Amino acid sequence: MPSQSVLEQKKAIVAELSERLKSSITGVVVSYEGINTEDDTKLRKELRENDVKYTVVKNTLLSRACEEAGLEDIKPVLEGTTAIATSDSEYAAAARILCNYAKDHDNFKVKSAYLDGAVIDMDTIVALSKLPTREVLLANVLGAFQAPIASFARAVQAIVDKGGVEACAAEAAEEAPAEAEAPAAE
């Protein structure tokens, strides 16, 4: 029978893990079996740089934390070596990094994931992993916003290059009678 202090430590770990699951917007559960220390260090560094918390955890403790967090559907995959990566700020970061890592390492496998408190299937995890980073998405949106403004600026510059509004109006007036006479000549 474990001592009372060990039980209290385990309860604290479960409570902390449960709170982490509840407060995060996304999480990915993986099997990290068969990776060496050097690869693991690189993986953890990349996860840290993207504000993803990565923890190796006992299956029983994670199972109890999932119960408390309302993520019971993750429990069937909790066997073997298990680690969990959670993110509080970006939806796709953990899935993108871990799925890319799993492609290069045969023994490393993504087991399950959740998104906004709901467990998602593997197809959704893969789709989520293919999303670009937040910065790339923001750059695309800003590019879309800037396109009409840039087109307008080019049009205004073309008017200035032709000699201003008066020159463009005079040129348009000269072209208009010539166009009107062409159909009448036929």
C-alpha positions, 0 to 999 in steps of 0.5 A: 500500500502506498504511503499517504505522502505518495498518494498526496503527490499523485493527487496533486499531479492529477489535479495539475494535469486536469487543470492543464487539460481544461485550460488548454485549447488543444492537446495531442497524446503520443507514444514516444517509444523508441526515440533517442535522447538527442531526438527527444531533446530536439523535439522538446526544444521545437515544442517549447519554441512554439509554446507547447507544453510536453510531458511524459506521464503515467497512463493511470494519472493521465486517465484520472486527469482525463476523467476530471477534464471530461475527456474520457474518450482518450482513455482507450489509447492510454497504454504503453509509453505516453506523453501529452503535448498541450497548447494554450495559444495555437490550435495547430502547433502541437499536431503539426510538430508531432505529426511531422516528427512521427513521419520521420520516426517509425516508433513515434506515434500520435495516439489521440488528440482533443480540440476545445475540450472534445476528442477528435479523430485521426483524420482531423488531427492530420488535417490540423497538422497541415495548417500553416502557422499562425504567423503565415495565416496572418500574413495571408490575411494581411496580403488579401487586405492589402491587395485592393489598396495596392491596386488602387495605389498603382492606378493612382500612380498611373494617372500621375505618370500620364500627367495628372487627371486633366491629361487623362480626361483630355485623352479619354475625350479624344478617344471617345469621339473616335470610337463613336465615329467608327461604328457609324462608318460601317 
